[in-house]
Amino acid sequence: MNARADTLAMRIDAVLPQTQCTRCGFAGCQPYADALAAGESDVNRCPPGGDAVIAELAALTGRAAKPLDPACGAHGPLLVAVIDEAACIGCTLCIDACPVDAIIGAQKRMHAILPSLCSGCELCVAPCPVDCIAMVAAGRAWTQGDADAARIRHRARAARLAKRERISQRKAIAASAGAQRATRQAAIAAALARARARRGA
C-alpha cells in the first residue's frame, strides 16, 4: 500500500466503529479500512456503523453512498453478550473468540462478560458448545470513546496472539500445545457429558 492509500486507510479506520464483528467480510475494522483505501471493497459493508458511517466513508473515498449491503447484516441498536453462569462449563472458547478482550474467566471456571467492554460482535456465540451465551440490548449507544478503547484492546490482543504464534512454531512448544489442546478437548467433552447428565436427571 502506498503512502497516500495508507493515510486514507488510517482516516477510514478512525470512523469505523471498531466492533471487530467481521460482518464486512474482513478480519476486523483495519483490514476493511485497508481494502476500502485500496479500492478493493465498498462503503456499505458495516452494519454496526449503519447509514452514518456509510456517509462518512463515501465522503472520505469520494464514492457515492448506498444502502447497507443486506448480505452483511442489518443495522440495529447495540447488543451485548451475556453468559448463563449456571450453564457455563469453563471451556474458554468464547474468550478465544472475543476480539476485544471483553470476557474474563479461566479453564473449568465460570466466565463473565464485561458489558462496558463488549462490542456486540456476537463472535463468542457460535463457539459456545452449550449455547449459554445470549445477546441482549445494551440500553446505551456505542460511542467514539468505546470505539477508540476497542481499537486499542483489539490491537493489543492481535500483538499477543502473534507473539504466541511465533513461539508455537518451535517444535517442542508446538508438541506441548498439541497435548494441551487434546487435554482441553477431553475436558470439554467430560463437562458436556456432566451437563447432559444433569439435564436428564
C-alpha positions as CSV (number, residue, x, y, z in Angstrom):
1,M,0.0,0.0,0.0
2,N,1.4,3.4,-1.0
3,A,1.7,6.3,1.5
4,R,-1.4,8.0,0.2
5,A,-3.6,4.9,0.5
6,D,-2.1,4.2,3.9
7,T,-3.1,7.7,5.1
8,L,-6.6,7.2,3.7
9,A,-6.8,3.8,5.4
10,M,-6.0,5.5,8.8
11,R,-8.7,8.1,8.2
12,I,-11.2,5.4,7.3
13,D,-10.3,3.3,10.3
14,A,-10.9,6.3,12.5
15,V,-14.5,6.5,11.6
16,L,-15.3,2.7,11.7
17,P,-17.0,1.6,15.0
18,Q,-14.2,-0.9,15.9
19,T,-16.6,-3.6,17.0
20,Q,-14.4,-6.0,15.0
21,C,-17.5,-8.0,14.1
22,T,-16.1,-9.2,10.7
23,R,-19.6,-8.9,9.1
24,C,-18.0,-6.7,6.4
25,G,-16.2,-9.9,5.2
26,F,-12.8,-8.9,6.6
27,A,-11.0,-9.9,9.8
28,G,-11.6,-6.6,11.5
29,C,-12.1,-2.9,11.0
30,Q,-8.5,-2.2,10.0
31,P,-8.4,-4.8,7.2
32,Y,-11.7,-3.4,5.9
33,A,-10.2,0.1,6.0
34,D,-7.2,-1.1,4.1
35,A,-9.4,-2.7,1.4
36,L,-11.5,0.5,1.1
37,A,-8.4,2.6,0.7
38,A,-7.1,0.3,-2.0
39,G,-10.4,0.4,-3.8
40,E,-11.0,-3.3,-3.1
41,S,-14.2,-3.1,-1.2
42,D,-17.3,-0.9,-1.0
43,V,-18.5,1.7,1.5
44,N,-21.7,-0.1,2.5
45,R,-20.5,-3.1,4.4
46,C,-20.5,-2.0,8.0
47,P,-23.8,-3.0,9.8
48,P,-22.8,-1.6,13.2
49,G,-22.0,1.8,11.7
50,G,-25.1,2.0,9.6
51,D,-26.0,4.9,7.3
52,A,-24.0,7.4,9.4
53,V,-20.7,5.5,8.8
54,I,-21.6,4.8,5.2
55,A,-22.0,8.6,4.6
56,E,-18.6,9.3,6.2
57,L,-16.9,6.5,4.2
58,A,-18.4,7.9,1.0
59,A,-17.2,11.4,1.8
60,L,-13.7,10.1,2.6
61,T,-13.3,7.9,-0.5
62,G,-15.2,10.1,-3.0
63,R,-17.7,7.4,-3.8
64,A,-21.4,7.5,-3.8
65,A,-23.2,6.5,-0.6
66,K,-25.5,3.5,-1.0
67,P,-27.8,1.4,1.3
68,L,-26.2,-1.1,3.6
69,D,-25.5,-4.4,1.9
70,P,-28.1,-6.8,3.3
71,A,-25.6,-9.7,2.9
72,C,-23.6,-8.1,5.7
73,G,-26.5,-8.0,8.1
74,A,-28.8,-5.3,9.4
75,H,-28.1,-2.1,11.4
76,G,-29.6,-2.1,14.9
77,P,-29.2,-1.0,18.5
78,L,-26.1,-2.1,20.4
79,L,-26.3,-5.6,21.9
80,V,-24.0,-7.1,24.4
81,A,-23.3,-10.7,25.2
82,V,-24.5,-12.3,28.5
83,I,-23.4,-15.7,29.8
84,D,-25.7,-18.1,31.6
85,E,-23.5,-18.7,34.6
86,A,-25.2,-21.9,35.6
87,A,-24.7,-23.5,32.2
88,C,-21.1,-22.3,31.6
89,I,-18.6,-25.2,31.6
90,G,-15.5,-23.0,31.5
91,C,-14.3,-24.1,28.1
92,T,-12.6,-20.7,27.3
93,L,-13.8,-20.9,23.7
94,C,-15.7,-17.6,24.0
95,I,-12.6,-16.0,25.5
96,D,-10.6,-17.1,22.4
97,A,-13.2,-15.7,20.1
98,C,-13.6,-12.3,21.7
99,P,-11.7,-9.8,19.5
100,V,-11.7,-7.0,22.2
101,D,-10.9,-9.0,25.4
102,A,-14.3,-8.4,27.0
103,I,-14.6,-11.8,28.6
104,I,-12.9,-12.9,31.8
105,G,-12.5,-16.4,33.2
106,A,-10.3,-19.4,33.3
107,Q,-10.5,-23.0,32.1
108,K,-13.0,-25.0,34.1
109,R,-14.2,-21.9,35.8
110,M,-17.2,-19.8,35.1
111,H,-16.7,-17.0,32.6
112,A,-18.2,-13.5,32.7
113,I,-18.6,-10.8,30.0
114,L,-17.8,-7.2,30.9
115,P,-20.7,-5.3,29.4
116,S,-18.8,-2.0,29.3
117,L,-16.2,-3.5,27.0
118,C,-18.4,-5.8,24.9
119,S,-18.7,-4.5,21.3
120,G,-21.7,-6.7,20.5
121,C,-19.8,-8.5,17.7
122,E,-21.5,-11.8,18.5
123,L,-18.4,-13.8,17.7
124,C,-18.5,-15.6,21.1
125,V,-22.0,-17.1,20.5
126,A,-21.3,-19.7,17.9
127,P,-18.2,-21.4,19.5
128,C,-20.0,-22.0,22.8
129,P,-20.7,-25.8,23.0
130,V,-23.5,-25.4,25.5
131,D,-25.3,-22.4,24.0
132,C,-25.0,-20.4,27.2
133,I,-24.4,-17.0,25.6
134,A,-27.2,-14.7,24.6
135,M,-27.2,-11.2,23.0
136,V,-29.3,-8.6,24.9
137,A,-30.0,-4.9,24.4
138,A,-27.2,-2.8,25.9
139,G,-29.5,0.0,26.7
140,R,-26.9,2.6,25.5
141,A,-25.2,3.7,22.4
142,W,-21.7,2.7,21.2
143,T,-19.7,5.9,21.4
144,Q,-16.5,7.2,19.9
145,G,-14.8,6.6,23.2
146,D,-15.9,3.0,23.1
147,A,-14.5,2.6,19.6
148,D,-11.2,4.1,20.5
149,A,-10.8,1.8,23.5
150,A,-11.9,-1.2,21.5
151,R,-9.3,-0.5,18.8
152,I,-6.5,-0.4,21.5
153,R,-7.7,-3.7,23.0
154,H,-8.0,-5.4,19.6
155,R,-4.5,-4.4,18.6
156,A,-3.1,-5.5,21.9
157,R,-4.8,-8.8,21.6
158,A,-3.5,-9.2,18.0
159,A,0.0,-8.5,19.1
160,R,-0.3,-11.0,21.9
161,L,-1.6,-13.7,19.6
162,A,1.1,-13.0,17.0
163,K,3.7,-13.5,19.7
164,R,2.3,-16.8,20.7
165,E,2.2,-17.9,17.0
166,R,5.9,-17.2,16.6
167,I,6.7,-19.2,19.8
168,S,4.4,-22.1,18.7
169,Q,6.5,-22.6,15.6
170,R,9.2,-24.1,17.7
171,K,8.8,-27.9,17.7
172,A,8.9,-28.6,21.4
173,I,6.4,-25.9,22.2
174,A,4.2,-27.0,19.3
175,A,4.1,-30.5,20.6
176,S,3.2,-29.2,24.1
177,A,0.4,-27.1,22.6
178,G,-1.0,-30.1,20.8
179,A,-1.1,-32.1,24.0
180,Q,-2.8,-29.1,25.8
181,R,-5.4,-29.0,23.0
182,A,-6.1,-32.7,23.4
183,T,-6.4,-32.3,27.2
184,R,-8.7,-29.3,26.8
185,Q,-10.9,-31.1,24.3
186,A,-11.2,-34.1,26.6
187,A,-12.1,-31.7,29.5
188,I,-14.8,-30.1,27.3
189,A,-16.3,-33.5,26.4
190,A,-16.4,-34.5,30.0
191,A,-18.0,-31.3,31.0
192,L,-20.6,-31.7,28.3
193,A,-21.4,-35.2,29.5
194,R,-21.9,-33.9,33.0
195,A,-24.1,-31.1,31.8
196,R,-26.3,-33.6,29.8
197,A,-26.5,-35.9,32.8
198,R,-27.7,-33.0,35.0
199,R,-30.3,-32.1,32.5
200,G,-31.5,-35.7,32.1
201,A,-31.8,-36.2,35.9
